[in-house]
């Protein structure tokens, strides 16, 4: 009962999370990483949009609960990556909602729409210029899409790096979901500080996805990246091992943006939309980046990433801690490919089961902790192109 109450307090705080709290995650602890998954990632999955509008030309508004869910999904990724959480900015959300409405209505995406676009407004233009844009998806699915970063135009995983940009303080979110009868779209207002804004300290001294430590395998994507201020990756190489065996790792992009040098690489020759195989036991990858130069001097960065299965109950195929109808939808959509009749039978046998309350207990302050943060807007920086048709981000 004690564990349940602690988890419940965590979820209640998450309801106000976008406005007040900053969360840190100790990814070196499997328990902390699991708790973050069940208390920040999983609860945001099925929050309805609550969208209202007065007519076709009106961008409408989504509910505060939905906006908080999307911001919380962003902050799950940011805190797992060891960068400060962001808070919700209502003005940014107004601009982002107008931008999402604009690209949805015109069924095309641009960071510089012109006045001949249907329902064009200066508010929509402001949102489009400063946002990640996603045409073909919305809400938390769009956030996951930015983090995945597939497609030939996203080798540098620029959308992900904007989501994880360390100095960012406030985001806004605009969405048009499938339930509106319009083309799905998302605008995530991410440019609230100048490109040369001072960077706060990060947990690891760098930003990587997946980050070092324990990471649920289903939030790890084929494209990995590493970024750090003041580092030149132009001649860097990367290697991975698993259990002492070499894992294929191919550099696909390198460069500098927002004062951070970055290196992105494909792992295990996986295709863009592939999912890492479900591990039957924790899998520890060793990442080594060599010949990264700081002030002309070669340096090596090494860290471990341990993939684990966050599911603590059989039949929970969408990883939300409960076996219900949503899991059937997950199975049905991939039955015969990812899932089998055996999985369907497991779902039937486990229907109604919930994850162990001890598994989602909030660790003591040494692990997950809260602190108030101040919010301040700053001059906008340059935005990287970030649009997505239905099949790619």
N, C-alpha and C positions, 0 to 999 in steps of 0.2 A: 504493500500500500504506500509506503514511503517513496519508493521508486516511481510509482504512478503519479503521486502528487508532484514530485519534482519535474517529471516530464510534462505534466499538465501546466505547471507554472511557465515552463519554457514556451509551450504553444501559445498561451495567453499573451506572453510578451511579444511573440512573433506577430500577433495581430496588430501591434503598434510599432513593430520593428522599423518600418520604413520611415517613421517620423523621429525616432529618438535614439535607438540603441545601436551600438557597434559591437559586433561579436567577433571573437577570435577563436580559432580552432587549432589545437595542438595535433597536427597530423601524425606526429610520431607515436601517438596513442591510438590504437585500433578502436578502443572504446569511444574516444572523443570523436573520431571520424565517423563511426557508426551513428553516434548520437546526433551529430550535425546532419547526417543524411536523413534520419527519421524525423527530426524536428524542424529542419529548414527546407530540405528538398522535397520529401514525400508529401507533406501537407499542402503544398501549393498546387498539386497536380490537377485537382478537380474543382477549383473555385470558379463559379459561373461569372460571366462578364458583367451582368447587370447593366447592359448597354441600353441607353435611352437616347432618343433623338426626336426632333420636331419635324423632320422632313428630309428629303433627299439631299438638300444642300447643307444640312446641318451635320457637322462632324460627330455630334453626339458626345456622350460621356460614358465611361465605364464606372463601375462601382468602386468605392474606396477599398473594399475588400479585395477586389480583383487587382487593382493597382498595387496594393500591398503585396499580393501574392507574386506578381511579376517582379517587383523590386526585391522581394525576399529570395526569389530564385537567382537573381543577379548576385545578391549578397552571399548566397551559398557558395557560388563559384569564387567570389572575391575573397571571402574569408578562408576558404580551403586553400586558395593560392597565397594566403598570407599578406594580403593588402587590405587597407582600411575599408570598411563597409561604407556605402553611400546612403544618403537619405533621399527622400522623395521631395521634389520641387513641383508645386502645383502649376506654376507658370510654364515650366518646361513641359509638363504633361499636356497642358492646353495646346502648346505648339506641336508636340508630338502627335496628339490626337488629330489635329488638323492635317498633318503630313500623312498619317496613315489613311485618313479618309480620302485625301487627294490621290494617292497612288492606287488605292482600291477602286475609286470611281473611274480612274483613267486606265486601269489595268496595265500600268507601266510604272517604272520606278526611276527616279533621278534625284540627285542631291541639288539640282538646279532647275526645277520645273519653271516653265515660263507662263506668262499671263494668259496664253491661249488654252491652257489646261482647264478642263471642266472643274468648277468649284475652286479655282485658284484664289488664294488669299495671301497676303504678306505673312500672316501667322503660319500658314502651311509652309511657305518658303523658308521661314526661320527654322521651323522644325526639320524640314528636309535637309537643310544645309548642315545641321549639327547632330544628325542622328544616324545610327545604324538603321538601314531600311530593309524590310523583308516582305516581299510580295509572294504570297502563297502560303503563309503561315502566320500565326498570331500568338499572343500571350507567352506562356512559359515555353511552348514549343519553339517559338522564334528565338528565345534566349538560348535554348539548347542548340538551335541551328547556328547561331553566331559562334558558340563555343566549338561546335564541330568544324565549321569553316571549310566545307568541301567545295569542289569545283575548280576549274582552271584559272579563275580570276582570284582565288583565295589562297594561293600557295603561302602567302605571308601571314595567314590567319589574322588579318588586320582587324576584323570585327571582334575577334576574341581579345586581342590586345587592347582594344578600346574598352571592352567590358571590364578588363582587369587593370586599366590604366591607374597606377598608384595615386597620383595627386587628385583624381576626381573626387568630388565631395557630394554632388547632387545629380541625380538623373531624373528624367521624366519618361513616361511611357504612354504610347497611344496604340490602340488596337481596334481593328475591325475583324470580328470573328465570323466563322462560318454560319453561326446562328442568325446573323443579320440578313442573310440572303445575298450578301455582296462578296466580292473577292476578298479573301483573307489578307490582312496586312498588319504589319507592326512597324512602329517607329520608336526606337529607343534613343532618347536624347542623351548623348554621352559627352558632348563637348561643352563642358562648363568651366574649364580652365585653359589658360594659354598653353601652347605647345612647349614653352620653355618654363612652365611653372615648376617651382621647387618640388622635389620628390620626397615624400615622407619615408621614414624607415620601414622596411618590409620585414616580415618574420624571418625570411631566409637570406636576406641580402640580395635577392634577385627574384624574378617572377617566372614561374614555369607552369605549364599545364601539360600533363598532370604534374602536380606539385610533389616534392619529396614527401615520403611518409606513406601512410595507408590511404588508399583512394578506392571507392567503390568502382568495380570494373565497368559498370554500365554508364559512367560519366567520363570514361576515357575513350578518346577518339583516335582514328588512325594517324592524324597529324598532331605531333607533339611540338612544343616550342620552349625556348629558353631565352630570357631577355634580362639585360642588366645595364645600368647606366655606365657610361664611360668605357664600354668594351667594344672592340672592333672584331667582328666575326667573319671578316672577308676571307680569311684563310683558315678558318676553324674547321675541324672535323668532329664527327660524333660517332660513338660506338655504344652498343647496348649488349648486355649479356643477361641471361636468365639461367640460373643454376649452373653457371660456369660456361654455358654454351652461347655462342654468338647469335644475336638476333639481328636480322636485316634492319638497317637504319640508313635512309637516304636523305641527304640535305636537299630541300626543295626551294628554300628561299633564305635570304639573309639581307640585313640592311640596318638602318637606324631610323627611328621615328619617336617623337616625343622624348628626346634625350636618351632613349634606350636603344642600345644595339640589340638585335634579335637574330635568332637562328630557328628555322622551322624544319622539321624532318618527318618523313613518313616512316612508320614502324611496321615491320613484319610484312611489307609488301601488301598491306591491306588496302582495299578499294575505299573510296571516299565515304561511302555509307555503310561500310562494314561495322560490325560490332565485335569487340574483343570476345573471344570464347569465354563462356562462364567457367571460372576456375573452380576446380574441385577442392583445391587448397590454396592458401595465400601464395601469390607469385611475386617474388621480389626481383625487379629489374634493376640492373646497375647501369646508370647513364654516365658516360664520360665524354666531356667536350674538351678537345685539345687544341692548342695553337690559337686560343682566343687571346687577343692582345690588348693590354692595358698600358697606355703610354709607351707603346712600341715593344713591351716586354711580353713574351708568350706566357700564358697561364693555362692551367687545367682546372676544370670544374667537374666534380663528381658527386653524384647523389643517388639514393635508392628510391624507387617507386614500388610500393607493394600493392598489387591489385587484390581485392578481396570481394567476395560475394556478400552484399548487404542483406540478402533475404534470410530471414531467420525462421520462416515457416514455409512448408511445402504449399505450392499452389499460388503463391503471391508473385505473379508474373509481371506485374507493373511496379513492383517494389514500393508499395505504399503502406505496407505493414498490416494489411487486412486482405483476406480472400473474399472477393465479392464479384458483382457483375462486371466491373471494370476489367478484371482479370480475364473473364471470358472474351471480352472484346479484343484484348491483346492477343489471346490465343487464336481467335477466329481470323484476325487479320493476317496472321502468318502461319496458319495451319497448313501443314504439308511442306513447309520450308524450315522455319526456325522451330516450330512446335509440332508435336505429334499427337496421336490419339491417346497415348500414355499420359501426356501432359494434361489433356482434357480430362482424363479419368482422375488424375491427381487433384485437379481443380474441383471436380465434383465432390470428391471425398473430403476435401479440406474446406469447403465453403463455410464461411462464417468465422474461421479461425483468425486470430490476431497475433501480431508479433508479441513476444515476451516483453512485459513491461520493464524488466531489468535491462533489456537490450537498448531501450530508448531513454534510460535514465540519464539525466544531465550530470556530467562529471563535476567534481568540485572546482572551485575557481582556478586551480592550477591548469585546468583544461579549457572549458568554455567559460568565458567571462564577459560581462557587459560593462560599458562605460558610456557616458553621454558624449556626443560629438557636436561641434558647432558646424553650421553650414554657411558657405559663402560662395557666391557666383563669381566668375572671373571672365576675362576676355576669351572669345572662342578661338580654337585652334583649327588647323586644316583637317578636313575629314577625308578619309579614304573611301573610295567607292564601295558601296555595301548594299547591293540589291539582291533579291532572290526570287526567281520564278519558282513554280511549285516543286520542282525536283532538285533544286540546289540552292545553297546560300551564297 
